[in-house]
Amino acid sequence: MQISEFLDERAVSCEITGTTKGDVIRELVSLLVKAGAIKDRDAGKLAQTLLEREALGSTGIGQGVAIPHGKTDCVGSLVGAVGVARSGVNFDSLDGESAHIFFLLVAPQDSAGPHLKALARISRLLKEKHFRDSLRHAKDEKTLVKIIRDEDQRRH
């Protein structure tokens, strides 16, 4: 599975401004609304679902990365959003570091396979320091999308 299969390039931001976990999740959800992946009226419900998932255990995987994810009836297929916070956000990450790179994944309620494959793919790609650094320093959304696509192709 490639990231381009579930990431709409309109659901990308280099300027995440939230300073709390909840702010960042709401910002990422609003990117999905902007991209047309979810309806505006479902944004609050989806954000709540994601925050409830966070309460079970942080999705901050360390090395400046968080992969908030959840399942909902608000989507018909796997969708994703990506955000970069220049200043970093406390996401209760495993290593205690602030998170700068956020990959949001939202799957349909009854989906298991694609959701897990996507999580594994993102985790694998983000293990590489050069890729993480490139994402963090992308000058704009277009560059951010290109970096993701190039890495996706290179490590297909």
N, C-alpha and C positions, 0 to 999 in steps of 0.2 A: 504494500500500500504506500502511495506517495502522499505527501502533505497537500500537494495541489489538488488532490481528489476531494478534499473536504474544506480547504481554506479558500474563502472568497477574498480576492485581493482588496475589496472595499472594506473588509473587516480587519484592517491593519492600522496600527498607530505607532508612531515613533515618539509620541508625546503624551504618555500616560501621566496624568497629573495627580491621581489619587495618592493619599498618604497613609491609608489604612487598607487592610485586606478587603473589607467591604466596599470601600470606594473603588478599588481596582477591579473587583469583580463586576460592580455595576457599570463601570466604564467599558469593560470588555463586552458585557451583554449589550450595551448601547451600540457597540460596533456591529454586532450581529443584527440589530434592528436596522441600522443604517444600510447594511448590505442586503436587507430584505430576507435574511435567513430566519428571523422570527418576527412575529407581530409585536408592535409597540405595547399592546395591551398585556402581552405575556412577559414583558421584561421584568417586572417586579416579582412575579411568581418564579421565573427562572433564577433570578439573583438569589431568592430565598432558598431554592433547592440547592444551589451551589454553596451557599453559606452553611446550610445544614450538613452538606458533605464535608466541608472544611472542619466542622465541629467534631467529626469522627476522627480526624487526623489531618494534619496540614498536607497540602499538595505541594508545598515548597520542598523540592527535591534536593536543594543545595546547589552550590556553585553559581548562585545568582539566578536560579531558574525556579519557576513555579508552573505547574500544569493543573490549574483548577479544572475539574471535570464533573459531569453528572449526567443523569438520564432524566428525560422529561417527555411529556406528551406534546410539548410545544413545537417539536421538530419532527419531520418525516424521515430525515436521513441525518447522518453524521455531519455536523458543521463545526467550524473552528474560527477562532479569532486570535490575533497575535498583537501584543503590545510591549513596548519598551518604556520603562520608567528610568529616566536619566539619573535621578537621585537615589533610587532604590527604595524599597518598601519592606517593612518588617512583615514577613509572611510566615513566621514561626517555622522557618526552614530547619531541616534536620541538622545542618551544620552551623546554625545560628547566624548565618550571613543574610544580609538584605537581598531581596529578589529584584532583579532588573528586567528580566525577560519572562513574559507571561504567554503561555499557549493555553487558550481556553478550548476545551472540547465538550461538545454537547451531543448526546446520542439519543435516539428514540428510546422510550421506556423498555421495549422488548428486544433491544439490540445488545448483543454481547460481543460477537466476533470482531466487527469493524472497530468498535470502541477500543477494545484491547489491543488490536493491531496498530491503531493510530497512536495510542499511548506508548507502545513499545517503540514505534518508529521515531516519535518525537524524542523520547528518552535517549535512544541510540545516537541520533544526530547531535543532541545537545551535550553529549559526553565530550565532544571535541572542543577544546578551548578556543581554537582559531574561529570556529563557527560561532560560538557564543560571543566572542569579542567583536566579530564582524557585525552581528545583529545589534549589539549594544552601541556600536559607533555608526550605524547606518544614518546617513544624513537626511533621508526622507523615506516616505512609505514606499515609493517606487523602488528605491534601492533595497529596502528591507525585503520586499517581495522577490526581487531578483536574487538576492543572497540565498533565500530559502529555496527558490526554484533550482538554482545552480547546485546547491548542496544535495538537494533531492535527486537530481539527475546524476551527479557524480557518485553518489552512494546508493544507486538504485539496486 
